[in-house]
Amino acid sequence: MSGIDNYSRRDWVAEVGSQSAMPILRMTERLEAFRENFGANLQFQRGNITDYDTVANMLRHHQPDAIVHLAEMPSAPYSMIDAQHAVYTHQNNLMGTLNLLFAMRDITPDAHLLKLGTMGEYGTPNVDIPEGFFEIEFRGRKDTLPFPRQPGSFYHLTKVHDSANIMFACRMWGLRSTDIMQGVVFGTRIDAMGDDERLVTRLDFDQAFGTAINRFCAQAAIGLPITPYGKGAQTRGFLPLRDSIQCFTLALETPPEEGEYRVFNQFEETYVISELAEMVREVADRLGLNPEVRHLENPRKEMEEHYFNPDHSKLLELGYEPTHDIKTEIEAVLKDLIKNKSRIEARSESLLPDIRWDGTRRKSDYR
Ligand SMILES: NC(=O)c1ccc[n+]([C@@H]2O[C@H](COP(=O)([O-])OP(=O)(O)OC[C@H]3O[C@@H](n4cnc5c(N)ncnc54)[C@H](O)[C@@H]3O)[C@@H](O)[C@H]2O)c1
């Protein structure tokens, strides 16, 4: 088992004026903790997958049966800052995935590519969302076609382009891939970590890299108001980190056929953002934090009230057992964040958004 990362996440978060709320140890210490807990050596290399030779050498050396590809710039606001950030996001995400597809074709054509896409690829159409494909009848003829994608940021567009590239590579070269349309992830732990603090994952709370529940918990932990954007009636699929890892495992245990490109919608349940804010408030109250919920002017351009009904049965059919206890997950996050309160307080400015979809930089006012 081996991994590669160029540590760019740390640089992006520093660039937007923040840091992980959870302190992250040096990689050598984390690898040692992994060896002690799981009795296996995880090899790791610092490298950039936008360099073709780096990717090809890695596949040649390790000859993997499966490749889990997470290595992309994952922030919608970061990709919307200006032309340079949009171009960087496209270069980083599309080049890395293309390099991987070509290297797989030439070196490990039988490997299973498990690639992270996002539920954000679909946008919020006024009809149900299937898992990747739908049957359509048009002017008397029928076909099964990719469901239309209507993403809401240049980051999400990179995922759409990746999906098209991967589907093409499966069709042309017989590669096999699972494209995971993942909902918004939150949480700090998975069961396998036990209570070894050296293995905890980072948790970002800034306007660009903090996802909704993580950011709400960070606000509650330091006594700031919890701030849904706009009306807060946006609906999205969410899942705890532990569910995300459970789903990856299931997908890897049941690889697709040669030439198959399959799409899984991966989330525990859909939630309305303002209801999540209330849930965080309720759990925070129980822990004696008593935060208020205050809506902020929305820095994004998005529908604030809309229909949203995506399918998510394929992973359930493979045996996915959703956590379904989101408040317990929120409590665990809050407890972790309370322990690291000073790290959030030191960068609390980064919680309030000023990256706007219209290109201006202005802090949002309370509504
Ligand atoms: N977190 C979420 O809510 C969420 C939701 C849907 C999809 N996703 C997708 O899941 C994946 C992981 O997301 P995350 O939130 O854990 O992000 P992350 O930033 O923590 O993980 C991505 C990792 O890839 C590395 N990386 C980026 N570009 C690289 C390159 N060119 N070469 C080598 N390493 C590189 C980064 O340093 C980082 O450690 C991403 O592809 C993201 O788009 C995340």
The ligand as a Gaussian input file, in Angstrom:
#p B3LYP/6-31G(d) Opt

LIG

0 1
 N      -14.458000      17.129000       1.562000
 C      -15.607000      17.069000       0.919000
 O      -16.678000      17.438000       1.453000
 C      -15.676000      16.511000      -0.503000
 C      -16.922000      16.359000      -1.097000
 C      -16.994000      15.839000      -2.388000
 C      -15.830000      15.488000      -3.049000
 N      -14.618000      15.657000      -2.450000
 C      -13.408000      15.271000      -3.189000
 O      -12.669000      14.367000      -2.394000
 C      -11.277000      14.538000      -2.604000
 C      -10.593000      14.803000      -1.290000
 O      -11.144000      15.971000      -0.717000
 P      -10.683000      16.558000       0.670000
 O      -11.727000      17.465000       1.131000
 O      -10.216000      15.427000       1.532000
 O       -9.462000      17.437000       0.187000
 P       -7.929000      17.469000       0.618000
 O       -7.396000      18.737000       0.065000
 O       -7.781000      17.206000       2.056000
 O       -7.337000      16.228000      -0.173000
 C       -6.704000      16.327000      -1.419000
 C       -5.213000      16.012000      -1.225000
 O       -4.622000      15.974000      -2.513000
 C       -3.392000      16.647000      -2.469000
 N       -3.128000      17.125000      -3.826000
 C       -3.834000      18.039000      -4.536000
 N       -3.306000      18.214000      -5.760000
 C       -2.246000      17.371000      -5.825000
 C       -1.292000      17.099000      -6.834000
 N       -1.320000      17.727000      -8.006000
 N       -0.342000      16.162000      -6.589000
 C       -0.292000      15.510000      -5.393000
 N       -1.174000      15.741000      -4.390000
 C       -2.125000      16.670000      -4.612000
 C       -3.570000      17.752000      -1.437000
 O       -2.343000      18.167000      -0.874000
 C       -4.495000      17.099000      -0.420000
 O       -3.769000      16.471000       0.629000
 C      -11.142000      15.691000      -3.610000
 O      -10.967000      15.139000      -4.895000
 C      -12.462000      16.408000      -3.491000
 O      -12.781000      17.070000      -4.686000
 C      -14.514000      16.156000      -1.187000

